[in-house]
Amino acid sequence: MRKQTKEKIVQKLENKECHHFWIIEEANGPSSFGTCKYCGERKEFLNAFPTFNPLKKNAAIFKLPKLAEVPVEKSANPRTAR
């Protein structure tokens, strides 16, 4: 019986050619480090958006501009007009 072995060839690509596939560590604090699966480059990733925090007390998620007031005639009732 013949034993088969598989050999994995790992070639590091130059940074210019790599389309990174980041493997990021578990979130533990404000940032986590990630390593590219292909080229081995390391990079720091933020675990939260620095400028937007929906849990903040005064966070305005849906802050819309005020609309101009339009005068409405009292006699113009769409339910009674036919």
Sequence and secondary structure as in RCSB ss.txt:
>XXXX:A:sequence
MRKQTKEKIVQKLENKECHHFWIIEEANGPSSFGTCKYCGERKEFLNAFPTFNPLKKNAAIFKLPKLAEVPVEKS
ANPRTAR
>XXXX:A:secstr
              TTT    EEE    SSEEEEEETTT  EEEEESS SS  TTSTT  TT           TT
  TTT  
